[in-house]
Amino acid sequence: MPLAAAVEACRRALYETEVARLWAGSADGAHDLGHLRRVWANARAIAAAEGGADDEVLLAAAFFHDAVNLPKSAPDRAQASALSARAALAFLQTTDFPAEKLDPTAHAIEAHSFSAGIAPRTKEAMILQDADRLEALGAIGIARMFHVAGQMGAALFDPEDPMARRRALDDKRFSLDHLEVKLFPVAAAMQTATGRRMAEERAEWMASFRTRLLAEIG
């Protein structure tokens, strides 16, 4: 069910303050409050088109899904969503958040993660997973891809073989490889019909970007 505007604004401010406290200045350009706000906007758009989702659950899950943000290279990276769910519950239980919505919120947070490999069982979990994965696609997805790859020391692309015609794909070494290794498959595996339509449009833009990039580098 949709949230009243005043309730949404109040809860957003509360959740953002708590997540900022949990991050304690450790947020990065790919995982910051802007990312959380865009995921919530995506989730709200998908929920409005699909129907049947609880916005109260979605709002909390969207703002806490990266409450514990571990580096991509961390050995326990797959545990990040479970740790985020735990942090969300610990906080939400101190508020007036409905007790019966705690478990659905925790599940949505746990299931959003690609690395956790948890299948979404609820409408809210499906929507949140799609909403978060849309952030890996399109123009914002390209920007975040290069940002994270730079943090990990990867090159922009292999200058000798940018499309990996004569080598194995390796997105740990070459940023551009990440499109084929992960991002195009993500676009093809969305959970909702609305998410799939949004992902297809963004995937087409990424393919166009790659074509332009290849043309520019010869």
Rosetta blueprint (number, residue, H / E / L):
1 M L
2 P L
3 L L
4 A L
5 A H
6 A H
7 V H
8 E H
9 A H
10 C H
11 R H
12 R H
13 A H
14 L H
15 Y H
16 E H
17 T H
18 E H
19 V H
20 A H
21 R H
22 L H
23 W H
24 A L
25 G L
26 S L
27 A L
28 D E
29 G L
30 A L
31 H E
32 D L
33 L H
34 G H
35 H H
36 L H
37 R H
38 R H
39 V H
40 W H
41 A H
42 N H
43 A H
44 R H
45 A H
46 I H
47 A H
48 A H
49 A H
50 E H
51 G L
52 G L
53 A L
54 D L
55 D H
56 E H
57 V H
58 L H
59 L H
60 A H
61 A H
62 A H
63 F H
64 F H
65 H L
66 D L
67 A L
68 V L
69 N L
70 L L
71 P L
72 K L
73 S L
74 A L
75 P L
76 D L
77 R H
78 A H
79 Q H
80 A H
81 S H
82 A H
83 L H
84 S H
85 A H
86 R H
87 A H
88 A H
89 L H
90 A H
91 F H
92 L H
93 Q L
94 T L
95 T L
96 D L
97 F L
98 P L
99 A H
100 E H
101 K H
102 L H
103 D H
104 P H
105 T H
106 A H
107 H H
108 A H
109 I H
110 E H
111 A H
112 H L
113 S L
114 F L
115 S L
116 A L
117 G L
118 I L
119 A L
120 P L
121 R L
122 T L
123 K H
124 E H
125 A H
126 M H
127 I H
128 L H
129 Q H
130 D H
131 A H
132 D H
133 R H
134 L H
135 E L
136 A L
137 L L
138 G H
139 A H
140 I H
141 G H
142 I H
143 A H
144 R H
145 M H
146 F H
147 H H
148 V H
149 A H
150 G H
151 Q H
152 M L
153 G L
154 A L
155 A E
156 L L
157 F L
158 D L
159 P L
160 E L
161 D L
162 P L
163 M L
164 A L
165 R L
166 R L
167 R L
168 A L
169 L L
170 D L
171 D L
172 K L
173 R L
174 F E
175 S H
176 L H
177 D H
178 H H
179 L H
180 E H
181 V H
182 K H
183 L H
184 F H
185 P H
186 V H
187 A H
188 A L
189 A L
190 M L
191 Q L
192 T L
193 A H
194 T H
195 G H
196 R H
197 R H
198 M H
199 A H
200 E H
201 E H
202 R H
203 A H
204 E H
205 W H
206 M H
207 A H
208 S H
209 F H
210 R H
211 T H
212 R H
213 L H
214 L H
215 A H
216 E H
217 I H
218 G L
